[in-house]
């Protein structure tokens, strides 16, 4: 069957090694074809082997807007995407963060400020950070929850306007290497907004979900054990 020349110009992505537009493959899958059937027909090449994991990350232009709150919302638009590939999810996640401009630290201090609904999941991440040799500091409510559940908190960080050095001040002084802040809501007067903005201004990686904190802990652990290396897509796909 002759290929549509117009389609080949307007659909630049093609199924690997076959020259078939991916839109055609997607349409066949949507109407019930399996990937195995498409491979038999020659529309797709053989599946890749080797057991790798790929993580896609959005690239957001916060470096151009240093005073912006990095809390994600439906109105935000990415300026691009990157992908990290490796043998484990942790390594792939770490690579994706580095590609997006937020390289994860390998040591130092992690600051955590968690909403009540996220404290249980954040506890798992905090335990992993401590096991990796990080110092954990936290706001009073988060620190109390961690301490009651056996996680050592190096210091309790006061809220803005209270006596002592706030998280914003510590970030500005280079005392914090990773921020985990899961806000309850949005608002210019909330402490979390100032903390996230300070992290953005001073280029400190800032995570706003427990899932991202757990992935970061796994990534740091995997990098410590396996290191991080570069391989081409052709190597991963055996081509």
C-alpha positions, -999 to 999 in steps of 0.1 A, spaced: 0 0 0 14 34 -10 21 58 19 3 91 19 30 117 11 12 145 28 8 124 60 45 116 60 53 154 60 28 164 87 34 134 110 72 134 117 71 107 143 73 72 129 72 37 144 107 27 151 125 11 121 94 7 100 86 41 86 50 39 96 34 71 111 27 66 148 -8 81 143 -16 50 121 -4 27 148 -24 45 175 -55 44 153 -52 7 149 -47 2 186 -78 23 194 -100 1 172 -88 -31 189 -55 -42 173 -28 -55 197 9 -46 195 17 -82 188 -6 -82 158 9 -50 145 44 -65 148 33 -96 128 20 -72 101 53 -53 101 39 -20 114 60 -23 146 94 -38 152 101 -63 179 97 -52 215 128 -39 232 144 -61 259 167 -54 288 143 -42 315 148 -4 315 126 22 330 118 56 314 105 87 334 92 118 316 95 151 333 80 185 324 104 214 321 88 245 336 104 280 332 106 289 369 142 301 364 128 329 343 103 339 370 122 335 402 95 352 424 68 327 411 53 301 434 63 267 421 32 250 432 17 233 402 -18 242 390 -40 236 359 -30 269 344 7 261 341 23 252 308 56 234 303 82 248 279 94 213 271 99 178 284 129 156 292 132 118 298 154 99 321 162 62 312 180 36 334 178 2 348 158 12 379 130 37 385 151 56 410 179 62 386 155 71 358 138 96 381 171 111 392 181 115 355 148 131 347 153 157 374 188 165 363 176 169 327 149 193 339 175 214 358 168 201 393 197 178 401 190 159 434 216 164 462 236 134 474 241 147 509 232 176 532 199 187 548 163 180 538 136 204 550 101 189 552 68 208 558 38 185 553 1 189 554 -17 165 578 -29 143 550 6 138 538 24 131 571 21 93 569 36 91 534 62 118 542 73 97 572 85 70 548 104 95 528 120 110 559 131 76 571 148 70 537 166 104 538 179 97 573 191 62 562 209 79 533 228 101 558 208 133 554 199 156 583 161 162 585 147 194 597 110 202 598 83 226 609 68 220 643 38 198 634 58 177 609 87 174 634 64 163 662 49 136 640 83 123 629 96 122 664 66 103 677 72 77 650 109 72 655 125 96 630 153 118 643 147 155 635 179 175 637 161 208 643 126 223 644 122 252 620 98 280 631 72 295 610 77 330 595 72 357 621 81 334 650 114 335 670 143 317 654 156 312 618 128 304 594 131 280 564 133 310 541 163 323 559 180 289 560 174 284 523 189 318 515 220 309 537 226 276 518 217 255 548 190 234 531 198 212 501 163 198 493 128 211 502 97 189 505 66 211 510 31 197 505 7 226 509 -29 223 520 -39 251 496 -27 281 477 -24 316 489 2 345 489 1 347 527 8 310 534 43 301 547 46 274 520 44 300 492 74 319 507 93 287 512 88 275 476 96 309 462 129 310 482 138 276 470 132 288 434 153 319 439 182 301 454 181 270 430 172 245 457 152 215 444 116 217 458 92 188 457 55 194 464 41 159 466 49 129 488 52 107 457 80 130 444 97 129 478 97 91 478 109 90 442 137 114 450 148 93 480 148 62 458 168 81 431 194 93 455 198 58 470 202 42 435 227 68 424 248 61 455 248 24 448 250 23 410 262 57 399 248 74 369 259 66 334 249 76 298 237 52 272 222 59 238 186 50 229 200 26 203 218 7 231 187 5 252 167 -8 223 194 -32 210 197 -14 176 
